[in-house]
Amino acid sequence: MAAAGIRPRAAYAVHDTSAAFALVEAGLGIALMNDIYARTAEAEVAVVPLAPARIVEIGIAAPPGRPSPALAAFEAFAVPRLQREAR
């Protein structure tokens, strides 16, 4: 936002999407969040995608060595889907 000359005046900062949606629904501002959270909106809010879309790099933190069965299953599920979404 700084690159665009925008300086937000944040009156509220929350770490919970339900709280963010409630504040937006109450007319107290806007919320910026990723598409995964935005699709879960149960509040009466308008979800407007940013154009152009912003690219966010994510990673997985795990102990070194062989991954746990849960991590291996998560990677097998998530990585192909994230790669498709990135295209």
MOPAC internal coordinates of N, CA, C and O (Angstrom, degrees):
PM7 1SCF
backbone

  N    0.0000 0     0.00 0     0.00 0    0    0    0
  C    1.4397 1     0.00 0     0.00 0    1    0    0
  C    1.5244 1   110.55 1     0.00 0    2    1    0
  O    1.2310 1   120.70 1   145.77 1    3    2    1
  N    1.3208 1   116.27 1   -34.23 1    3    2    1
  C    1.4571 1   119.52 1   179.74 1    5    3    2
  C    1.5236 1   110.87 1   -60.59 1    6    5    3
  O    1.2310 1   120.55 1   142.12 1    7    6    5
  N    1.3438 1   116.56 1   -37.88 1    7    6    5
  C    1.4634 1   120.38 1   179.60 1    9    7    6
  C    1.5256 1   111.48 1   -62.68 1   10    9    7
  O    1.2310 1   120.27 1   152.62 1   11   10    9
  N    1.3220 1   117.09 1   -27.38 1   11   10    9
  C    1.4611 1   121.68 1   179.33 1   13   11   10
  C    1.5252 1   111.94 1   -91.99 1   14   13   11
  O    1.2310 1   120.66 1  -176.70 1   15   14   13
  N    1.3367 1   116.35 1     3.30 1   15   14   13
  C    1.4616 1   119.86 1  -179.94 1   17   15   14
  C    1.5154 1   113.88 1    78.12 1   18   17   15
  O    1.2310 1   120.45 1  -160.74 1   19   18   17
  N    1.3211 1   116.75 1    19.26 1   19   18   17
  C    1.4640 1   120.87 1  -179.07 1   21   19   18
  C    1.5182 1   109.17 1   -98.83 1   22   21   19
  O    1.2310 1   120.66 1   -52.37 1   23   22   21
  N    1.3110 1   116.35 1   127.63 1   23   22   21
  C    1.4622 1   121.74 1   176.62 1   25   23   22
  C    1.5286 1   108.29 1  -120.57 1   26   25   23
  O    1.2310 1   120.36 1   -80.83 1   27   26   25
  N    1.3112 1   116.92 1    99.17 1   27   26   25
  C    1.4682 1   118.56 1  -177.84 1   29   27   26
  C    1.5281 1   111.86 1   -67.64 1   30   29   27
  O    1.2310 1   121.26 1   -33.41 1   31   30   29
  N    1.3141 1   115.19 1   146.59 1   31   30   29
  C    1.4634 1   121.56 1   173.72 1   33   31   30
  C    1.5213 1   106.79 1  -108.47 1   34   33   31
  O    1.2310 1   120.82 1   -92.20 1   35   34   33
  N    1.3104 1   116.05 1    87.80 1   35   34   33
  C    1.4649 1   121.02 1  -175.84 1   37   35   34
  C    1.5206 1   110.49 1   -76.84 1   38   37   35
  O    1.2310 1   120.88 1   -59.44 1   39   38   37
  N    1.3172 1   115.92 1   120.56 1   39   38   37
  C    1.4614 1   121.27 1   174.76 1   41   39   38
  C    1.5219 1   110.28 1   -95.17 1   42   41   39
  O    1.2310 1   120.46 1   154.25 1   43   42   41
  N    1.3243 1   116.72 1   -25.75 1   43   42   41
  C    1.4599 1   122.59 1  -179.48 1   45   43   42
  C    1.5266 1   108.38 1  -133.91 1   46   45   43
  O    1.2310 1   120.83 1   -37.15 1   47   46   45
  N    1.3105 1   116.01 1   142.85 1   47   46   45
  C    1.4648 1   121.60 1   172.49 1   49   47   46
  C    1.5209 1   106.76 1  -135.04 1   50   49   47
  O    1.2310 1   120.59 1   -56.82 1   51   50   49
  N    1.3148 1   116.48 1   123.18 1   51   50   49
  C    1.4631 1   120.87 1  -178.36 1   53   51   50
  C    1.5197 1   109.32 1  -127.73 1   54   53   51
  O    1.2310 1   120.95 1   -22.27 1   55   54   53
  N    1.3127 1   115.79 1   157.73 1   55   54   53
  C    1.4649 1   121.49 1   178.99 1   57   55   54
  C    1.5267 1   111.11 1  -114.34 1   58   57   55
  O    1.2310 1   120.24 1  -164.74 1   59   58   57
  N    1.3048 1   117.14 1    15.26 1   59   58   57
  C    1.4564 1   122.75 1  -176.27 1   61   59   58
  C    1.5222 1   108.42 1  -126.63 1   62   61   59
  O    1.2310 1   120.04 1   -54.10 1   63   62   61
  N    1.3229 1   117.54 1   125.90 1   63   62   61
  C    1.4580 1   119.94 1  -177.30 1   65   63   62
  C    1.5207 1   112.59 1   -63.89 1   66   65   63
  O    1.2310 1   119.92 1   145.26 1   67   66   65
  N    1.3236 1   117.76 1   -34.74 1   67   66   65
  C    1.4699 1   119.51 1   178.12 1   69   67   66
  C    1.5209 1   110.76 1   -62.38 1   70   69   67
  O    1.2310 1   120.56 1   139.04 1   71   70   69
  N    1.3281 1   116.53 1   -40.96 1   71   70   69
  C    1.4703 1   120.43 1   177.88 1   73   71   70
  C    1.5234 1   110.27 1   -65.98 1   74   73   71
  O    1.2310 1   120.41 1   139.23 1   75   74   73
  N    1.3340 1   116.83 1   -40.77 1   75   74   73
  C    1.4642 1   120.08 1   178.98 1   77   75   74
  C    1.5245 1   110.46 1   -61.97 1   78   77   75
  O    1.2310 1   120.22 1   134.16 1   79   78   77
  N    1.3293 1   117.19 1   -45.84 1   79   78   77
  C    1.4604 1   120.39 1   178.47 1   81   79   78
  C    1.5274 1   111.10 1   -61.99 1   82   81   79
  O    1.2310 1   120.08 1   139.83 1   83   82   81
  N    1.3259 1   117.45 1   -40.17 1   83   82   81
  C    1.4663 1   120.90 1   180.00 1   85   83   82
  C    1.5249 1   110.77 1   -63.30 1   86   85   83
  O    1.2310 1   120.02 1   138.13 1   87   86   85
  N    1.3331 1   117.56 1   -41.87 1   87   86   85
  C    1.4627 1   120.60 1   178.56 1   89   87   86
  C    1.5262 1   110.87 1   -64.62 1   90   89   87
  O    1.2310 1   120.29 1   137.59 1   91   90   89
  N    1.3262 1   117.05 1   -42.41 1   91   90   89
  C    1.4640 1   120.56 1   178.38 1   93   91   90
  C    1.5243 1   110.02 1   -64.52 1   94   93   91
  O    1.2310 1   120.44 1   134.16 1   95   94   93
  N    1.3219 1   116.77 1   -45.84 1   95   94   93
  C    1.4633 1   121.16 1  -179.43 1   97   95   94
  C    1.5234 1   111.27 1   -60.40 1   98   97   95
  O    1.2310 1   120.44 1   147.29 1   99   98   97
  N    1.3399 1   116.77 1   -32.71 1   99   98   97
  C    1.4653 1   121.31 1   179.43 1  101   99   98
  C    1.5287 1   112.18 1   -79.73 1  102  101   99
  O    1.2310 1   120.45 1   178.56 1  103  102  101
  N    1.3296 1   116.75 1    -1.44 1  103  102  101
  C    1.4589 1   119.97 1   178.06 1  105  103  102
  C    1.5147 1   114.19 1    81.83 1  106  105  103
  O    1.2310 1   120.37 1  -158.64 1  107  106  105
  N    1.3276 1   116.91 1    21.36 1  107  106  105
  C    1.4605 1   120.65 1  -176.10 1  109  107  106
  C    1.5234 1   113.50 1   -95.35 1  110  109  107
  O    1.2310 1   119.50 1  -170.28 1  111  110  109
  N    1.3192 1   118.56 1     9.72 1  111  110  109
  C    1.4590 1   120.18 1   176.91 1  113  111  110
  C    1.5076 1   112.39 1   144.93 1  114  113  111
  O    1.2310 1   121.47 1    23.53 1  115  114  113
  N    1.3234 1   114.79 1  -156.47 1  115  114  113
  C    1.4601 1   122.46 1  -179.68 1  117  115  114
  C    1.5211 1   108.73 1  -123.76 1  118  117  115
  O    1.2310 1   120.61 1   -11.66 1  119  118  117
  N    1.3116 1   116.44 1   168.34 1  119  118  117
  C    1.4620 1   121.83 1   175.49 1  121  119  118
  C    1.5218 1   107.98 1  -135.57 1  122  121  119
  O    1.2310 1   120.85 1   -45.12 1  123  122  121
  N    1.3192 1   115.98 1   134.88 1  123  122  121
  C    1.4585 1   121.36 1   173.73 1  125  123  122
  C    1.5129 1   107.65 1  -104.00 1  126  125  123
  O    1.2310 1   120.47 1   -52.72 1  127  126  125
  N    1.3219 1   116.70 1   127.28 1  127  126  125
  C    1.4654 1   120.71 1  -179.30 1  129  127  126
  C    1.5166 1   109.25 1  -154.55 1  130  129  127
  O    1.2310 1   121.08 1   -12.51 1  131  130  129
  N    1.3178 1   115.54 1   167.49 1  131  130  129
  C    1.4602 1   118.25 1   179.98 1  133  131  130
  C    1.5300 1   110.75 1   -77.00 1  134  133  131
  O    1.2310 1   121.62 1   -13.57 1  135  134  133
  N    1.3112 1   114.50 1   166.43 1  135  134  133
  C    1.4632 1   122.49 1  -175.94 1  137  135  134
  C    1.5225 1   113.00 1   -59.96 1  138  137  135
  O    1.2310 1   120.39 1   144.34 1  139  138  137
  N    1.3218 1   116.87 1   -35.66 1  139  138  137
  C    1.4632 1   120.01 1  -178.66 1  141  139  138
  C    1.5223 1   110.42 1   -61.20 1  142  141  139
  O    1.2310 1   120.27 1   134.58 1  143  142  141
  N    1.3271 1   117.10 1   -45.42 1  143  142  141
  C    1.4658 1   120.15 1   178.23 1  145  143  142
  C    1.5232 1   111.05 1   -71.06 1  146  145  143
  O    1.2310 1   120.35 1   138.99 1  147  146  145
  N    1.3244 1   116.94 1   -41.01 1  147  146  145
  C    1.4598 1   120.15 1  -177.37 1  149  147  146
  C    1.5221 1   111.53 1   -59.86 1  150  149  147
  O    1.2310 1   120.30 1   145.14 1  151  150  149
  N    1.3358 1   117.03 1   -34.86 1  151  150  149
  C    1.4681 1   120.31 1  -179.88 1  153  151  150
  C    1.5202 1   112.84 1   -69.72 1  154  153  151
  O    1.2310 1   119.97 1   165.85 1  155  154  153
  N    1.3461 1   117.67 1   -14.15 1  155  154  153
  C    1.4619 1   120.20 1  -178.89 1  157  155  154
  C    1.5223 1   112.57 1   -92.36 1  158  157  155
  O    1.2310 1   120.01 1  -174.32 1  159  158  157
  N    1.3180 1   117.58 1     5.68 1  159  158  157
  C    1.4670 1   120.92 1  -175.63 1  161  159  158
  C    1.5170 1   111.18 1   -58.21 1  162  161  159
  O    1.2310 1   120.92 1   -58.53 1  163  162  161
  N    1.3225 1   115.84 1   121.47 1  163  162  161
  C    1.4618 1   121.14 1   174.02 1  165  163  162
  C    1.5213 1   110.35 1  -104.70 1  166  165  163
  O    1.2310 1   120.37 1   171.99 1  167  166  165
  N    1.3192 1   116.90 1    -8.01 1  167  166  165
  C    1.4582 1   121.95 1   179.43 1  169  167  166
  C    1.5299 1   109.36 1   -83.46 1  170  169  167
  O    1.2310 1   121.28 1   -15.08 1  171  170  169
  N    1.3188 1   115.15 1   164.92 1  171  170  169
  C    1.4611 1   120.88 1   176.75 1  173  171  170
  C    1.5250 1   108.19 1   -83.27 1  174  173  171
  O    1.2310 1   121.11 1   -97.48 1  175  174  173
  N    1.3328 1   115.49 1    82.52 1  175  174  173
  C    1.4642 1   121.69 1  -179.96 1  177  175  174
  C    1.5232 1   108.69 1  -133.67 1  178  177  175
  O    1.2310 1   120.84 1   -23.30 1  179  178  177
  N    1.3162 1   115.99 1   156.70 1  179  178  177
  C    1.4616 1   121.06 1   174.26 1  181  179  178
  C    1.5191 1   108.03 1   -94.42 1  182  181  179
  O    1.2310 1   120.47 1   -48.84 1  183  182  181
  N    1.3206 1   116.71 1   131.16 1  183  182  181
  C    1.4628 1   121.81 1   177.15 1  185  183  182
  C    1.5234 1   107.02 1  -104.37 1  186  185  183
  O    1.2310 1   120.81 1   -61.56 1  187  186  185
  N    1.3252 1   116.07 1   118.44 1  187  186  185
  C    1.4592 1   122.16 1  -176.42 1  189  187  186
  C    1.5247 1   108.96 1  -119.86 1  190  189  187
  O    1.2310 1   119.49 1   -63.54 1  191  190  189
  N    1.3334 1   118.58 1   116.46 1  191  190  189
  C    1.4661 1   119.75 1   179.73 1  193  191  190
  C    1.5275 1   110.75 1   -68.27 1  194  193  191
  O    1.2310 1   121.02 1   -33.97 1  195  194  193
  N    1.3264 1   115.65 1   146.03 1  195  194  193
  C    1.4589 1   120.83 1   175.08 1  197  195  194
  C    1.5183 1   108.92 1   -78.89 1  198  197  195
  O    1.2310 1   120.68 1   -37.34 1  199  198  197
  N    1.3090 1   116.31 1   142.66 1  199  198  197
  C    1.4602 1   120.30 1   176.96 1  201  199  198
  C    1.5174 1   108.14 1  -129.91 1  202  201  199
  O    1.2310 1   119.06 1   -54.33 1  203  202  201
  N    1.2835 1   119.40 1   125.67 1  203  202  201
  C    1.4578 1   126.17 1    -3.06 1  205  203  202
  C    1.5248 1   111.18 1   -73.63 1  206  205  203
  O    1.2310 1   121.31 1   -23.39 1  207  206  205
  N    1.3144 1   115.09 1   156.61 1  207  206  205
  C    1.4654 1   120.38 1   179.27 1  209  207  206
  C    1.5213 1   109.64 1   -63.64 1  210  209  207
  O    1.2310 1   120.59 1   -33.66 1  211  210  209
  N    1.3210 1   116.48 1   146.34 1  211  210  209
  C    1.4584 1   122.07 1   177.54 1  213  211  210
  C    1.5179 1   108.75 1   -92.66 1  214  213  211
  O    1.2310 1   120.69 1   -40.12 1  215  214  213
  N    1.3168 1   116.28 1   139.88 1  215  214  213
  C    1.4564 1   121.92 1   178.03 1  217  215  214
  C    1.5234 1   108.46 1   -93.43 1  218  217  215
  O    1.2310 1   120.80 1   -48.55 1  219  218  217
  N    1.3222 1   116.07 1   131.45 1  219  218  217
  C    1.4588 1   121.81 1   179.42 1  221  219  218
  C    1.5205 1   108.15 1  -122.53 1  222  221  219
  O    1.2310 1   120.53 1   -51.93 1  223  222  221
  N    1.3174 1   116.59 1   128.07 1  223  222  221
  C    1.4594 1   120.45 1   177.80 1  225  223  222
  C    1.5193 1   108.77 1   -88.94 1  226  225  223
  O    1.2310 1   120.78 1   -47.30 1  227  226  225
  N    1.3251 1   116.11 1   132.70 1  227  226  225
  C    1.4569 1   120.56 1   177.60 1  229  227  226
  C    1.5184 1   108.98 1  -123.72 1  230  229  227
  O    1.2310 1   120.58 1   -17.36 1  231  230  229
  N    1.3000 1   116.51 1   162.64 1  231  230  229
  C    1.4516 1   121.00 1   179.18 1  233  231  230
  C    1.5140 1   110.47 1  -146.51 1  234  233  231
  O    1.2310 1   121.10 1    -6.39 1  235  234  233
  N    1.3057 1   115.51 1   173.61 1  235  234  233
  C    1.4595 1   122.18 1   178.12 1  237  235  234
  C    1.5178 1   107.41 1  -120.50 1  238  237  235
  O    1.2310 1   120.29 1   -53.31 1  239  238  237
  N    1.3184 1   117.06 1   126.69 1  239  238  237
  C    1.4640 1   121.75 1   176.11 1  241  239  238
  C    1.5218 1   108.23 1   -97.99 1  242  241  239
  O    1.2310 1   120.93 1   -53.00 1  243  242  241
  N    1.3175 1   115.82 1   127.00 1  243  242  241
  C    1.4643 1   121.07 1  -178.92 1  245  243  242
  C    1.5212 1   108.51 1  -150.16 1  246  245  243
  O    1.2310 1   120.52 1   -24.06 1  247  246  245
  N    1.3257 1   116.62 1   155.94 1  247  246  245
  C    1.4608 1   118.45 1   176.16 1  249  247  246
  C    1.5264 1   110.30 1   -63.69 1  250  249  247
  O    1.2310 1   120.10 1   -28.99 1  251  250  249
  N    1.3345 1   117.42 1   151.01 1  251  250  249
  C    1.4660 1   119.37 1   179.85 1  253  251  250
  C    1.5313 1   111.32 1   -66.23 1  254  253  251
  O    1.2310 1   121.40 1   -21.88 1  255  254  253
  N    1.3005 1   114.92 1   158.12 1  255  254  253
  C    1.4626 1   119.37 1   179.46 1  257  255  254
  C    1.5086 1   111.36 1   102.87 1  258  257  255
  O    1.2310 1   121.32 1    24.57 1  259  258  257
  N    1.2963 1   115.07 1  -155.43 1  259  258  257
  C    1.4632 1   121.42 1  -177.91 1  261  259  258
  C    1.5293 1   110.47 1   -71.53 1  262  261  259
  O    1.2310 1   120.04 1   -48.38 1  263  262  261
  N    1.3403 1   117.52 1   131.62 1  263  262  261
  C    1.4664 1   119.13 1   179.84 1  265  263  262
  C    1.5280 1   111.66 1   -69.41 1  266  265  263
  O    1.2310 1   121.21 1   -28.57 1  267  266  265
  N    1.3089 1   115.30 1   151.43 1  267  266  265
  C    1.4631 1   119.81 1   175.92 1  269  267  266
  C    1.5276 1   108.68 1   -66.44 1  270  269  267
  O    1.2310 1   119.66 1   -19.39 1  271  270  269
  N    1.3274 1   118.25 1   160.61 1  271  270  269
  C    1.4697 1   119.80 1   176.52 1  273  271  270
  C    1.5322 1   112.20 1   -57.91 1  274  273  271
  O    1.2310 1   120.29 1   143.89 1  275  274  273
  N    1.3329 1   117.05 1   -36.11 1  275  274  273
  C    1.4675 1   119.89 1   179.48 1  277  275  274
  C    1.5280 1   110.79 1   -65.72 1  278  277  275
  O    1.2310 1   120.41 1   136.53 1  279  278  277
  N    1.3339 1   116.82 1   -43.47 1  279  278  277
  C    1.4617 1   119.97 1   178.81 1  281  279  278
  C    1.5234 1   110.64 1   -65.65 1  282  281  279
  O    1.2310 1   119.89 1   137.19 1  283  282  281
  N    1.3119 1   117.82 1   -42.81 1  283  282  281
  C    1.4648 1   121.01 1   178.85 1  285  283  282
  C    1.5328 1   110.56 1   -60.32 1  286  285  283
  O    1.2310 1   120.29 1   138.36 1  287  286  285
  N    1.3265 1   117.04 1   -41.64 1  287  286  285
  C    1.4683 1   120.84 1   178.79 1  289  287  286
  C    1.5260 1   110.69 1   -66.28 1  290  289  287
  O    1.2310 1   120.57 1   138.40 1  291  290  289
  N    1.3422 1   116.52 1   -41.60 1  291  290  289
  C    1.4601 1   120.07 1   178.81 1  293  291  290
  C    1.5252 1   110.59 1   -62.98 1  294  293  291
  O    1.2310 1   120.25 1   133.79 1  295  294  293
  N    1.3283 1   117.13 1   -46.21 1  295  294  293
  C    1.4678 1   120.45 1   178.97 1  297  295  294
  C    1.5256 1   111.08 1   -60.31 1  298  297  295
  O    1.2310 1   120.47 1   136.05 1  299  298  297
  N    1.3283 1   116.72 1   -43.95 1  299  298  297
  C    1.4653 1   120.71 1  -179.76 1  301  299  298
  C    1.5228 1   111.09 1   -61.91 1  302  301  299
  O    1.2310 1   120.34 1   146.11 1  303  302  301
  N    1.3237 1   116.95 1   -33.89 1  303  302  301
  C    1.4607 1   121.37 1   179.58 1  305  303  302
  C    1.5233 1   111.43 1   -80.63 1  306  305  303
  O    1.2310 1   120.05 1   130.03 1  307  306  305
  N    1.3316 1   117.51 1   -49.97 1  307  306  305
  C    1.4626 1   121.90 1  -168.52 1  309  307  306
  C    1.5206 1   114.81 1   -80.58 1  310  309  307
  O    1.2310 1   119.84 1   136.88 1  311  310  309
  N    1.3142 1   117.91 1   -43.12 1  311  310  309
  C    1.4686 1   120.07 1  -172.32 1  313  311  310
  C    1.5292 1   112.52 1   -58.58 1  314  313  311
  O    1.2310 1   118.36 1   130.79 1  315  314  313
  N    1.3361 1   120.73 1   -49.21 1  315  314  313
  C    1.4735 1   118.85 1   178.91 1  317  315  314
  C    1.5286 1   112.67 1   -60.71 1  318  317  315
  O    1.2310 1   120.20 1   141.78 1  319  318  317
  N    1.3128 1   117.22 1   -38.22 1  319  318  317
  C    1.4663 1   120.12 1   179.94 1  321  319  318
  C    1.5253 1   111.24 1   -67.32 1  322  321  319
  O    1.2310 1   120.55 1   137.39 1  323  322  321
  N    1.3216 1   116.56 1   -42.61 1  323  322  321
  C    1.4609 1   119.96 1   178.44 1  325  323  322
  C    1.5219 1   111.04 1   -65.23 1  326  325  323
  O    1.2310 1   120.16 1   142.65 1  327  326  325
  N    1.3166 1   117.31 1   -37.35 1  327  326  325
  C    1.4616 1   120.26 1   177.98 1  329  327  326
  C    1.5241 1   111.06 1   -65.50 1  330  329  327
  O    1.2310 1   120.03 1   140.90 1  331  330  329
  N    1.3404 1   117.54 1   -39.10 1  331  330  329
  C    1.4671 1   120.55 1   176.85 1  333  331  330
  C    1.5221 1   110.28 1   -64.80 1  334  333  331
  O    1.2310 1   120.16 1   136.73 1  335  334  333
  N    1.3337 1   117.30 1   -43.27 1  335  334  333
  C    1.4667 1   121.47 1  -179.31 1  337  335  334
  C    1.5195 1   111.21 1   -63.81 1  338  337  335
  O    1.2310 1   120.26 1   148.44 1  339  338  337
  N    1.3330 1   117.11 1   -31.56 1  339  338  337
  C    1.4635 1   121.21 1  -176.26 1  341  339  338
  C    1.5277 1   112.52 1   -73.93 1  342  341  339
  O    1.2310 1   120.16 1   163.45 1  343  342  341
  N    1.3038 1   117.30 1   -16.55 1  343  342  341
  C    1.4766 1   119.73 1  -177.80 1  345  343  342
  C    1.4895 1   112.04 1   -78.40 1  346  345  343
  O    1.2310 1   120.10 1   180.00 1  347  346  345

